[in-house]
């Protein structure tokens, strides 16, 4: 049976590069519907890889601790909801879906937020630069001078977009064709760079160019079919470094470029100069990330997927982040974590009542799952509990809290820690904190019988003590 989990390898210095520059990375792969976040754990050399499922994620943009991401027919905005110094399950960033715009399936590629705060995206199917509007799926802002009609025909494979001084200035396309999917016949040398202010073609002769980026007073881009990173100099592409894969997705940090790499699809990428160059060296195209030293044009560090993931699309650098995480839409965590003025961060409203194997949703294609013989147990702090919102969980408390509160109503804050497998509750510890006091009382401790003897209760109590920050009094409990 094939292992559905992506296997990741990294160069020995990759963790140290992230640590030295105090950055983390995010990247998309529409091939397996994933948003990846790569950071580092406190253990030297050990990376933290976090993933969430979205429908065909492609263009990605980071600004003001917000991720904006284009998907199949939507554009998502994910905001970091952790205050400085706060953490969630070991992460120091938690990007939470905040709003979504419906564009329809227009095959959106690169996207940016310009100096006016507008979300701009490359509408590849309609061969134009577009923005959002409450009355329409999109509003076209600009189209290449050789495109005579806006039609959902992907005429030139317009794909890349770069801001210069906050304004949309540069775009890339795979050809200058004006017929439906005409670009497919010009993959080897039909690519071009477009200059929007002058409405002209600024460079030609490229092979499937992608990811234009304005950096340090130069337009950088990827000559993807030739496997090269370089910049534009008076209409000529000047290569700086060879890339060991189909290059797509480009970001910068200091003297370094970070380039996304993909393996070669036989139909779309076959016969390119990149394939021939790698074959001559006895190599195959890689999938992953390359950190390239701009001074010497060499790959300094790398990250590589050895299974499942074969193509990346876009990537961004997240500055001053150690271990970023995100909430997705596949489980009820996004339902249970809320924030409001005065909440001092995220608050868990209540644990879930679902039991393992009961009413669980069917597996989602492409979602890595823990092996059945080795389930992953997660522990979640649960604040602001009351007899009312705990009532549905009475059967998962011991001693029974509904019986306790008939004669002994709560006289302080109720705090809990839940133990969860695949978002199904398997254990719950509840404490009551009376003020002023230097201790809290454990009033309920319960673990499902089939999960006892695995240290679940001990770990819940440890999490509860850390949450409370005071001594925990435990009247003899063995539930």
JOMO-V614467 format. One record per backbone hydrogen bond with DSSP energy under -0.5 kcal/mol. NH is the residue of the N-H (numbers start at 0). CO is the residue of the C=O. E is the energy in kcal/mol with one decimal. If there is no record, write none. Layout:
NH|CO|E / NH|CO|E
This chain:
3|1|-0.5 / 8|303|-3.0 / 10|301|-2.6 / 13|10|-2.0 / 16|12|-2.2 / 17|13|-2.2 / 18|14|-2.4 / 19|15|-2.9 / 20|16|-1.9 / 21|17|-0.9 / 22|17|-1.7 / 23|317|-2.0 / 24|37|-2.5 / 25|315|-2.1 / 26|35|-2.1 / 27|313|-2.3 / 28|33|-2.1 / 31|28|-0.7 / 33|28|-2.2 / 34|51|-2.8 / 35|26|-3.1 / 35|33|-0.5 / 36|49|-3.0 / 37|24|-3.1 / 38|36|-0.5 / 38|47|-2.8 / 39|321|-2.8 / 40|45|-2.4 / 43|41|-0.6 / 45|42|-2.2 / 46|44|-0.7 / 47|38|-2.0 / 48|46|-0.6 / 49|36|-2.8 / 49|47|-0.5 / 51|34|-2.0 / 53|32|-1.7 / 55|53|-1.0 / 57|69|-3.1 / 58|108|-0.7 / 60|67|-2.1 / 62|65|-2.1 / 65|62|-1.2 / 66|77|-2.9 / 67|60|-2.7 / 68|75|-2.7 / 69|58|-2.4 / 70|73|-3.4 / 71|54|-2.7 / 74|100|-2.1 / 75|68|-3.0 / 76|98|-2.5 / 77|66|-3.3 / 78|76|-0.5 / 78|95|-2.2 / 79|64|-1.8 / 80|93|-2.5 / 85|82|-2.5 / 87|90|-2.0 / 90|87|-2.1 / 91|322|-1.0 / 92|322|-0.8 / 94|324|-2.7 / 95|78|-3.0 / 95|93|-0.6 / 97|76|-3.4 / 98|76|-1.2 / 100|74|-2.3 / 102|72|-2.1 / 102|100|-0.7 / 103|72|-1.6 / 105|103|-1.6 / 106|71|-0.6 / 108|121|-2.1 / 109|158|-1.9 / 111|119|-2.4 / 113|117|-2.1 / 114|165|-3.3 / 116|113|-2.2 / 119|111|-2.7 / 119|117|-0.7 / 120|129|-2.5 / 121|109|-2.7 / 122|120|-0.8 / 122|127|-2.5 / 123|106|-0.8 / 123|121|-1.4 / 124|105|-2.2 / 126|122|-0.5 / 126|123|-0.8 / 127|122|-1.8 / 128|141|-3.1 / 129|120|-2.7 / 130|138|-1.8 / 131|118|-0.8 / 132|135|-0.6 / 135|132|-1.1 / 138|130|-2.2 / 140|128|-3.6 / 141|128|-1.3 / 143|126|-0.5 / 146|143|-1.7 / 147|145|-0.6 / 150|148|-0.9 / 152|124|-1.4 / 152|150|-2.8 / 153|124|-2.5 / 158|171|-2.5 / 159|171|-1.2 / 161|169|-2.6 / 163|166|-2.6 / 166|163|-1.5 / 168|161|-2.4 / 169|161|-1.8 / 170|193|-1.9 / 171|159|-1.2 / 172|191|-2.0 / 173|155|-1.5 / 173|156|-0.7 / 174|155|-1.1 / 180|152|-2.1 / 181|178|-2.4 / 182|154|-0.7 / 183|180|-1.4 / 184|181|-1.6 / 185|182|-2.3 / 189|185|-1.5 / 190|205|-3.0 / 191|172|-2.5 / 192|202|-2.2 / 193|170|-3.3 / 194|199|-2.8 / 195|168|-2.5 / 195|193|-0.6 / 198|194|-0.8 / 198|195|-0.7 / 199|194|-1.8 / 201|192|-2.4 / 201|199|-0.6 / 202|192|-1.4 / 204|188|-0.5 / 205|190|-1.9 / 207|205|-0.7 / 209|221|-2.1 / 212|219|-2.9 / 213|162|-0.5 / 214|212|-0.6 / 214|217|-2.7 / 217|214|-0.8 / 219|212|-3.1 / 219|217|-0.8 / 220|229|-2.4 / 221|209|-2.4 / 222|220|-0.5 / 222|227|-2.4 / 223|207|-0.6 / 223|221|-1.6 / 224|206|-3.2 / 225|222|-1.2 / 226|222|-0.7 / 226|223|-1.0 / 227|222|-1.4 / 228|240|-2.6 / 229|220|-2.1 / 230|237|-1.9 / 231|218|-2.4 / 232|235|-3.1 / 235|232|-1.6 / 237|230|-3.3 / 237|235|-0.6 / 238|236|-0.7 / 239|228|-3.7 / 240|228|-1.8 / 242|226|-3.1 / 245|261|-2.7 / 246|244|-0.8 / 247|259|-2.2 / 250|257|-2.0 / 252|255|-2.4 / 255|252|-1.5 / 256|291|-2.4 / 257|250|-3.3 / 258|256|-0.5 / 258|289|-2.5 / 259|248|-2.7 / 260|287|-2.9 / 261|245|-1.1 / 262|309|-3.1 / 264|262|-0.6 / 268|264|-2.3 / 269|264|-0.6 / 269|265|-0.8 / 271|268|-1.3 / 273|224|-2.4 / 275|271|-1.7 / 276|272|-2.6 / 277|273|-2.5 / 278|274|-2.4 / 279|275|-2.1 / 280|276|-1.1 / 281|278|-1.4 / 282|277|-3.2 / 285|243|-2.6 / 287|260|-1.5 / 288|302|-2.4 / 289|258|-2.2 / 290|300|-2.9 / 291|256|-3.4 / 291|289|-0.7 / 292|297|-2.9 / 293|254|-2.6 / 293|291|-0.7 / 296|292|-2.3 / 297|292|-0.7 / 299|290|-3.3 / 299|297|-0.7 / 300|290|-1.2 / 302|288|-2.4 / 303|8|-3.4 / 304|286|-2.7 / 305|6|-2.8 / 306|6|-0.6 / 308|306|-3.0 / 312|27|-2.8 / 315|25|-2.5 / 317|23|-3.2 / 318|316|-0.7 / 319|21|-2.3 / 320|317|-0.9 / 324|92|-1.9 / 326|94|-2.5 / 328|52|-0.5 / 333|330|-0.6 / 334|331|-0.8 / 335|331|-1.4 / 336|332|-1.4 / 337|335|-0.6 / 337|346|-2.7 / 342|339|-2.6 / 346|337|-3.1 / 348|335|-3.1 / 348|346|-0.6 / 357|354|-2.2 / 358|356|-0.7 / 366|363|-2.3 / 367|365|-0.7 / 373|370|-1.7 / 376|374|-0.5 / 377|375|-0.5 / 377|419|-2.9 / 379|417|-2.3 / 381|415|-3.2 / 382|347|-0.6 / 384|413|-1.7 / 389|385|-1.6 / 390|386|-0.8 / 390|387|-0.7 / 392|389|-1.8 / 393|390|-1.7 / 395|392|-2.0 / 396|393|-1.6 / 403|399|-1.8 / 404|400|-2.6 / 405|402|-0.7 / 406|402|-0.7 / 406|403|-1.0 / 407|403|-2.4 / 412|432|-1.9 / 413|384|-0.6 / 414|412|-0.5 / 414|430|-2.6 / 415|381|-2.9 / 416|428|-2.3 / 417|379|-2.5 / 418|426|-2.6 / 419|377|-2.9 / 420|423|-2.4 / 421|375|-0.5 / 423|420|-1.7 / 424|353|-1.4 / 425|418|-3.0 / 426|418|-1.4 / 427|445|-2.5 / 428|416|-2.5 / 429|443|-2.7 / 430|414|-3.2 / 431|440|-2.6 / 432|412|-3.0 / 433|431|-0.6 / 439|470|-2.8 / 440|431|-2.4 / 441|439|-0.5 / 441|472|-3.1 / 442|429|-2.3 / 442|440|-0.6 / 443|429|-1.6 / 444|397|-3.0 / 445|427|-2.1 / 446|478|-1.6 / 447|425|-3.0 / 450|447|-2.5 / 451|448|-1.4 / 453|450|-0.8 / 458|454|-2.1 / 459|455|-2.4 / 460|456|-2.4 / 461|457|-1.9 / 462|458|-2.3 / 463|459|-2.5 / 464|460|-2.5 / 465|461|-2.0 / 466|462|-2.2 / 467|463|-2.5 / 468|464|-2.6 / 470|437|-1.4 / 472|439|-3.5 / 472|470|-0.6 / 474|472|-0.6
